[in-house]
């Protein structure tokens, strides 16, 4: 059973820093494992692109630029997104990646492999010479790529019913999948005190609705343009703008003379507190941020999305009444005006968001892993 000769069962997490969500998901699950089963399970994270032959490791630094080339990205995503097409691409690449994949499974032996990325599944499953249980945790909410769903996988954990339906269409058996939610770090799920207390700590005004503006960790999306437009619209709001790793944008926004009470931040670790203290979230349609906003019960204005994998996120948020799609600054402003004028509508949207939240997802996935490596009995929850 234990191919790496350790007393504790070992779980290998396959992820990549192509977008922030894969690493965050793996870390959230590992955090739950450590909290629920301290010192009982050994874990390791491997970035699959770093383990791949050249030039594939370049996918990590070039991802933000590639995702901004929307037409190319969309075409590539959609052309590869089918069971036969995914298999064709895999077979074409296999001779090139075979040795790296075999090296990966030899050098990182484990009792269970957990993948939180669509790319490695077919390759790693093919490279395994002995049967190692394999669990995939899908980190896209709705528009899930065919590469997530390999029929040799023991279990695929999906975040939504829509992602489950997609697996059925791609030939998976119902018992091969489980709808659990997207794994989110524990700090997003805990209480942080009242909104008033949080605002006092953050130095935010108490007498104005606060609009939290986020662009994702890489600082993607038309954040600056939208923020400036809101400022020029003279709305009775305060702004909290998070520029992520985009230092150039942060400097540009900090140099501006704002009419609206505005605070500008770079990459922050206090996002859970920010979400609990804010009234509205303006964000790109990243699955992690959306899931975190659901937990905080924040009404969402989506102003940007990566074509392909984030399109379904927009439809999901809008169809469930948890937010709106507003790709132009004037649409963002119109939505804010409506929500300011009719707080009941805003409260209803916030309630819809809260109902979609799955704060227990990370802990449930940790339990699934613990069962599969024999740390707890299968009939335990």
PAROMAR-253683 format. One record per residue (C-alpha): x, y, z; residue in one letter. Coordinates in steps of 0.25 Angstrom, whole numbers, padded with zeros to 4 digits, always signed. Example, Ala and Ser with C-alpha at 12.3 -4.5 7.8 and 13.67 -1.06 7.14 Angstrom:
// PAROMAR-253683
+0049-0018+0031A +0055-0004+0029S 
// end
This chain:
// PAROMAR-253683
+0000+0000+0000X +0011+0010+0004X +0020+0012-0007X +0029+0023-0001X +0032+0015+0012X +0027+0026+0022X +0019+0022+0034X +0008+0032+0030X +0000+0031+0017X +0005+0041+0007X -0004+0050-0003X +0002+0056-0015X -0004+0069-0020X -0003+0073-0035X -0005+0088-0037X +0001+0099-0045X +0002+0114-0044X -0005+0117-0057X -0015+0126-0050X -0017+0127-0035X -0028+0117-0033X -0021+0104-0034X -0010+0106-0023X -0021+0113-0014X -0030+0100-0015X -0018+0091-0012X -0014+0099+0000X -0028+0100+0005X -0030+0085+0005X -0016+0083+0011X -0020+0093+0022X -0033+0085+0025X -0025+0072+0025X -0015+0078+0036X -0026+0083+0044X -0035+0071+0044X -0024+0060+0044X -0012+0066+0050X +0001+0058+0047X -0007+0047+0041X -0005+0050+0026X +0008+0054+0019X +0005+0064+0007X +0014+0069-0004X +0011+0079-0015X +0017+0078-0029X +0015+0089-0040X +0013+0080-0052X +0018+0090-0062X +0031+0092-0054X +0033+0076-0055X +0030+0077-0071X +0040+0077-0082X +0044+0091-0088X +0037+0100-0093X +0025+0096-0084X +0030+0102-0071X +0028+0115-0079X +0013+0113-0077X +0014+0119-0063X +0020+0133-0065X +0013+0134-0079X -0001+0131-0074X -0006+0145-0070X -0001+0150-0084X -0007+0138-0091X -0021+0139-0084X -0021+0154-0088X -0020+0150-0103X -0035+0147-0102X -0038+0142-0117X -0026+0133-0117X -0029+0127-0103X -0044+0125-0106X -0041+0118-0119X -0030+0109-0113X -0039+0106-0101X -0051+0103-0109X -0044+0095-0120X -0038+0085-0109X -0051+0084-0101X -0057+0071-0105X -0054+0056-0101X -0048+0052-0114X -0041+0065-0116X -0035+0064-0102X -0030+0050-0105X -0024+0054-0118X -0016+0065-0112X -0012+0056-0101X -0007+0045-0111X +0000+0056-0119X +0008+0061-0107X +0010+0047-0100X +0023+0044-0107X +0029+0058-0103X +0024+0057-0088X +0025+0042-0086X +0039+0042-0079X +0036+0054-0070X +0022+0048-0066X +0029+0035-0062X +0040+0042-0055X +0029+0050-0047X +0022+0038-0042X +0035+0030-0039X +0041+0042-0031X +0028+0046-0024X +0022+0033-0019X +0009+0034-0012X -0003+0026-0006X -0012+0036-0013X -0011+0046-0024X -0020+0058-0024X -0020+0067-0036X -0026+0081-0036X -0022+0084-0050X -0028+0079-0063X -0015+0077-0071X -0008+0066-0064X -0019+0056-0062X -0018+0048-0075X -0003+0048-0075X -0001+0044-0060X -0011+0033-0061X -0004+0027-0073X +0010+0029-0067X +0006+0021-0054X +0012+0007-0054X +0004+0002-0042X -0010+0005-0038X -0010+0018-0029X -0023+0024-0025X -0026+0037-0033X -0035+0048-0029X -0038+0060-0037X -0043+0073-0030X -0049+0082-0041X -0046+0097-0039X -0054+0103-0050X -0069+0105-0046X -0077+0102-0058X -0070+0103-0071X -0061+0091-0068X -0051+0086-0079X -0052+0072-0084X -0038+0070-0078X -0043+0070-0064X -0051+0057-0067X -0043+0045-0069X -0051+0032-0068X -0039+0025-0061X -0040+0034-0049X -0045+0028-0036X -0053+0041-0032X -0055+0054-0038X -0060+0065-0028X -0068+0076-0035X -0072+0090-0029X -0086+0090-0036X -0097+0082-0041X -0094+0088-0055X -0080+0082-0054X -0086+0069-0050X -0095+0069-0062X -0083+0072-0071X -0076+0060-0066X -0088+0051-0069X -0088+0056-0083X -0073+0053-0085X -0076+0038-0081X -0073+0038-0066X -0082+0029-0057X -0090+0037-0046X -0083+0029-0035X -0070+0034-0040X -0073+0049-0037X -0078+0056-0024X -0083+0071-0023X -0076+0077-0012X -0072+0091-0015X -0060+0099-0018X -0049+0097-0007X -0047+0111+0000X -0037+0114+0011X -0042+0113+0025X -0040+0128+0028X -0051+0131+0018X -0061+0123+0026X -0059+0128+0040X -0066+0140+0046X -0057+0153+0047X -0066+0161+0056X -0077+0172+0051X -0076+0180+0039X -0074+0192+0048X -0063+0186+0055X -0056+0182+0043X -0058+0196+0036X -0052+0202+0048X -0039+0193+0048X -0038+0195+0033X -0040+0210+0034X -0052+0210+0024X -0064+0220+0026X -0076+0215+0034X -0086+0224+0027X -0084+0220+0012X -0086+0207+0005X -0072+0201+0001X -0070+0196-0012X -0058+0185-0012X -0051+0185-0026X -0043+0173-0029X -0035+0168-0041X -0030+0154-0037X -0016+0152-0032X -0009+0155-0045X -0016+0169-0046X -0024+0165-0059X -0037+0172-0064X -0041+0186-0067X -0039+0190-0052X -0033+0204-0053X -0042+0209-0064X -0055+0204-0056X -0050+0210-0043X -0047+0224-0050X -0061+0223-0056X -0068+0221-0043X -0060+0232-0037X -0065+0242-0048X -0079+0237-0046X -0080+0244-0032X -0087+0232-0026X -0089+0233-0011X -0079+0221-0008X -0065+0218-0003X -0056+0210-0012X -0046+0199-0007X -0037+0195-0019X -0028+0183-0019X -0018+0183-0030X -0012+0169-0027X +0002+0168-0032X +0000+0179-0043X +0010+0189-0036X +0009+0198-0049X -0006+0200-0047X -0005+0202-0032X +0005+0213-0034X -0004+0219-0045X -0016+0219-0036X -0009+0224-0024X -0004+0236-0032X -0019+0240-0036X -0026+0251-0028X -0039+0243-0024X -0052+0251-0022X -0058+0238-0015X -0052+0233-0002X -0043+0222-0007X -0033+0212-0002X -0023+0205-0011X -0016+0192-0008X -0006+0183-0014X -0006+0168-0012X -0014+0166+0002X -0016+0154+0011X -0028+0161+0018X -0037+0158+0007X -0047+0151+0016X -0048+0163+0025X -0049+0172+0013X -0061+0164+0008X -0068+0164+0021X -0066+0179+0023X -0071+0182+0008X -0085+0184+0003X -0082+0181-0012X -0072+0173-0020X -0067+0177-0034X -0058+0166-0039X -0054+0158-0051X -0061+0144-0051X -0050+0136-0045X -0056+0123-0038X -0049+0125-0025X -0053+0140-0023X -0067+0136-0026X -0068+0125-0016X -0061+0134-0006X -0072+0145-0008X -0083+0135-0007X -0078+0131+0007X -0077+0146+0011X -0091+0148+0005X -0086+0159-0004X -0094+0163-0016X -0085+0162-0029X -0083+0171-0041X -0075+0163-0051X -0067+0172-0061X -0057+0163-0067X -0055+0148-0070X -0045+0139-0077X -0052+0133-0089X -0055+0119-0089X -0053+0114-0074X -0060+0127-0068X -0072+0129-0077X -0080+0119-0069X -0077+0126-0056X -0084+0138-0061X -0096+0131-0066X -0097+0123-0052X -0096+0136-0044X -0106+0144-0052X -0116+0132-0054X -0115+0129-0039X -0118+0144-0036X -0105+0146-0028X -0100+0157-0037X -0099+0164-0051X -0090+0164-0063X -0086+0178-0066X -0074+0178-0075X -0074+0193-0078X -0071+0203-0067X -0085+0210-0070X -0092+0197-0067X -0084+0195-0054X -0089+0210-0050X -0103+0207-0054X -0104+0194-0045X -0098+0202-0034X -0108+0213-0036X -0119+0203-0035X -0114+0196-0023X -0112+0209-0016X -0126+0214-0019X -0132+0201-0016X -0125+0194-0004X -0135+0183-0003X -0131+0178-0017X -0116+0178-0013X -0120+0171+0000X -0128+0160-0008X -0116+0158-0017X -0107+0157-0005X -0116+0146+0001X -0116+0139-0013X -0100+0139-0012X -0100+0134+0002X -0110+0122-0001X -0100+0117-0012X -0088+0117-0002X -0081+0104+0001X -0072+0107+0013X -0070+0093+0017X -0064+0088+0003X -0050+0088+0008X -0053+0080+0020X -0062+0070+0012X -0051+0068+0002X -0041+0066+0014X -0050+0055+0019X -0051+0048+0005X -0036+0048+0005X -0035+0042+0019X -0044+0031+0016X -0037+0028+0003X -0023+0026+0010X -0029+0019+0022X -0028+0029+0033X -0043+0029+0036X -0053+0018+0034X -0061+0019+0021X -0075+0021+0028X -0070+0033+0036X -0074+0047+0031X 
// end
